[in-house]
Protein backbone atom coordinates (compact mmCIF):
# COMPACT_ATOMS: atom_id res chain seq x y z
CA UNK A 1 0.00 0.00 0.00
CA UNK A 2 1.16 3.52 -0.76
CA UNK A 3 0.74 6.05 2.01
CA UNK A 4 -0.96 9.20 0.61
CA UNK A 5 1.28 12.01 1.84
CA UNK A 6 1.32 15.79 1.57
CA UNK A 7 4.63 17.64 2.04
CA UNK A 8 5.06 21.15 3.45
CA UNK A 9 8.67 22.15 2.67
CA UNK A 10 9.92 25.37 1.08
CA UNK A 11 13.40 24.25 0.05
CA UNK A 12 13.08 22.71 -3.43
CA UNK A 13 16.24 20.58 -3.16
CA UNK A 14 15.28 19.16 0.23
CA UNK A 15 11.71 18.60 -0.95
CA UNK A 16 12.78 16.76 -4.11
CA UNK A 17 15.22 14.55 -2.19
CA UNK A 18 12.66 13.88 0.54
CA UNK A 19 9.94 12.92 -1.93
CA UNK A 20 12.33 10.63 -3.81
CA UNK A 21 13.55 8.94 -0.63
CA UNK A 22 10.09 8.46 0.88
CA UNK A 23 8.59 7.16 -2.35
CA UNK A 24 11.46 4.72 -2.87
CA UNK A 25 12.07 3.57 0.71
CA UNK A 26 8.83 4.09 2.62
CA UNK A 27 5.91 3.26 0.28
CA UNK A 28 4.81 6.90 0.22
CA UNK A 29 2.69 8.35 -2.58
CA UNK A 30 3.16 12.12 -2.67
CA UNK A 31 -0.08 13.99 -3.31
CA UNK A 32 1.56 17.39 -3.61
CA UNK A 33 3.44 20.01 -1.68
CA UNK A 34 3.31 23.56 -0.38
CA UNK A 35 6.02 26.13 0.32
CA UNK A 36 3.95 28.43 2.54
CA UNK A 37 1.65 28.13 5.52
CA UNK A 38 -1.30 29.65 3.65
CA UNK A 39 -0.92 27.28 0.66
CA UNK A 40 -0.70 24.27 2.97
CA UNK A 41 -3.70 25.33 5.04
CA UNK A 42 -5.75 25.96 1.88
CA UNK A 43 -4.84 22.53 0.47
CA UNK A 44 -5.73 20.79 3.74
CA UNK A 45 -9.09 22.59 3.83
CA UNK A 46 -9.83 21.58 0.23
CA UNK A 47 -8.71 17.95 0.70
CA UNK A 48 -9.58 17.01 4.29
CA UNK A 49 -9.72 13.25 3.68
CA UNK A 50 -7.23 12.83 0.82
CA UNK A 51 -4.14 12.33 2.93
CA UNK A 52 -2.96 9.93 5.61
CA UNK A 53 0.40 11.56 6.38
CA UNK A 54 1.35 15.22 6.51
CA UNK A 55 5.08 16.05 6.69
CA UNK A 56 5.71 19.64 7.84
CA UNK A 57 8.83 21.78 8.03
CA UNK A 58 8.74 24.52 10.66
CA UNK A 59 10.35 27.37 8.71
CA UNK A 60 8.56 28.22 5.47
CA UNK A 61 8.72 30.95 2.81
CA UNK A 62 5.67 32.53 4.43
CA UNK A 63 4.20 31.70 7.79
CA UNK A 64 5.25 28.74 9.89
CA UNK A 65 4.83 25.02 10.14
CA UNK A 66 3.30 25.66 13.56
CA UNK A 67 0.33 27.28 11.81
CA UNK A 68 0.02 24.22 9.57
CA UNK A 69 0.03 21.99 12.66
CA UNK A 70 -2.72 24.09 14.21
CA UNK A 71 -4.79 23.80 11.03
CA UNK A 72 -4.36 20.02 10.97
CA UNK A 73 -5.61 19.47 14.52
CA UNK A 74 -9.12 18.61 13.33
CA UNK A 75 -7.84 15.74 11.18
CA UNK A 76 -9.37 12.29 10.99
CA UNK A 77 -8.51 9.45 13.32
CA UNK A 78 -6.23 7.65 10.83
CA UNK A 79 -4.35 10.74 9.70
CA UNK A 80 -0.87 11.43 11.06
CA UNK A 81 1.17 14.64 11.16
CA UNK A 82 4.93 14.71 11.56
CA UNK A 83 7.42 17.54 11.69
CA UNK A 84 10.72 17.33 9.82
CA UNK A 85 12.96 20.24 10.75
CA UNK A 86 16.53 21.35 11.40
CA UNK A 87 15.16 22.96 14.55
CA UNK A 88 14.04 19.86 16.45
CA UNK A 89 15.07 21.08 19.90
CA UNK A 90 13.44 19.72 23.04
CA UNK A 91 11.36 22.90 23.40
CA UNK A 92 10.25 22.78 19.78
CA UNK A 93 9.39 19.08 20.02
CA UNK A 94 7.22 19.88 23.03
CA UNK A 95 5.50 22.77 21.22
CA UNK A 96 4.84 20.58 18.17
CA UNK A 97 3.36 17.85 20.39
CA UNK A 98 1.07 20.45 22.01
CA UNK A 99 -0.17 21.35 18.52
CA UNK A 100 -0.91 17.72 17.73
CA UNK A 101 2.22 16.47 15.95
CA UNK A 102 2.47 12.70 16.18
CA UNK A 103 6.27 12.78 15.84
CA UNK A 104 9.14 15.20 15.26
CA UNK A 105 12.23 14.28 13.24
CA UNK A 106 15.50 16.17 12.80
CA UNK A 107 16.44 16.63 9.13
CA UNK A 108 20.13 16.21 9.85
CA UNK A 109 20.09 12.83 11.57
CA UNK A 110 16.60 11.29 11.79
CA UNK A 111 15.61 10.62 8.17
CA UNK A 112 15.96 6.86 8.76
CA UNK A 113 13.59 7.18 11.71
CA UNK A 114 11.10 9.02 9.48
CA UNK A 115 11.31 6.23 6.89
CA UNK A 116 10.75 3.65 9.64
CA UNK A 117 7.76 5.65 10.89
CA UNK A 118 6.23 5.71 7.40
CA UNK A 119 6.79 1.98 7.01
CA UNK A 120 5.08 1.34 10.34
CA UNK A 121 2.04 3.29 9.11
CA UNK A 122 1.80 1.28 5.91
CA UNK A 123 2.25 -2.00 7.83
CA UNK A 124 -0.77 -1.35 10.04
CA UNK A 125 -3.09 -0.71 7.09
SVG drawing of the C-alpha trace seen along z (x, -y; Angstrom):
<svg xmlns="http://www.w3.org/2000/svg" viewBox="-12 -35 35 39">
<polyline fill="none" stroke="black" stroke-width="0.4" points="0.0,0.0 1.2,-3.5 0.7,-6.1 -1.0,-9.2 1.3,-12.0 1.3,-15.8 4.6,-17.6 5.1,-21.2 8.7,-22.2 9.9,-25.4 13.4,-24.2 13.1,-22.7 16.2,-20.6 15.3,-19.2 11.7,-18.6 12.8,-16.8 15.2,-14.6 12.7,-13.9 9.9,-12.9 12.3,-10.6 13.5,-8.9 10.1,-8.5 8.6,-7.2 11.5,-4.7 12.1,-3.6 8.8,-4.1 5.9,-3.3 4.8,-6.9 2.7,-8.4 3.2,-12.1 -0.1,-14.0 1.6,-17.4 3.4,-20.0 3.3,-23.6 6.0,-26.1 4.0,-28.4 1.6,-28.1 -1.3,-29.6 -0.9,-27.3 -0.7,-24.3 -3.7,-25.3 -5.7,-26.0 -4.8,-22.5 -5.7,-20.8 -9.1,-22.6 -9.8,-21.6 -8.7,-18.0 -9.6,-17.0 -9.7,-13.2 -7.2,-12.8 -4.1,-12.3 -3.0,-9.9 0.4,-11.6 1.4,-15.2 5.1,-16.1 5.7,-19.6 8.8,-21.8 8.7,-24.5 10.3,-27.4 8.6,-28.2 8.7,-31.0 5.7,-32.5 4.2,-31.7 5.2,-28.7 4.8,-25.0 3.3,-25.7 0.3,-27.3 0.0,-24.2 0.0,-22.0 -2.7,-24.1 -4.8,-23.8 -4.4,-20.0 -5.6,-19.5 -9.1,-18.6 -7.8,-15.7 -9.4,-12.3 -8.5,-9.4 -6.2,-7.6 -4.4,-10.7 -0.9,-11.4 1.2,-14.6 4.9,-14.7 7.4,-17.5 10.7,-17.3 13.0,-20.2 16.5,-21.3 15.2,-23.0 14.0,-19.9 15.1,-21.1 13.4,-19.7 11.4,-22.9 10.2,-22.8 9.4,-19.1 7.2,-19.9 5.5,-22.8 4.8,-20.6 3.4,-17.9 1.1,-20.4 -0.2,-21.4 -0.9,-17.7 2.2,-16.5 2.5,-12.7 6.3,-12.8 9.1,-15.2 12.2,-14.3 15.5,-16.2 16.4,-16.6 20.1,-16.2 20.1,-12.8 16.6,-11.3 15.6,-10.6 16.0,-6.9 13.6,-7.2 11.1,-9.0 11.3,-6.2 10.7,-3.6 7.8,-5.7 6.2,-5.7 6.8,-2.0 5.1,-1.3 2.0,-3.3 1.8,-1.3 2.3,2.0 -0.8,1.4 -3.1,0.7"/>
</svg>
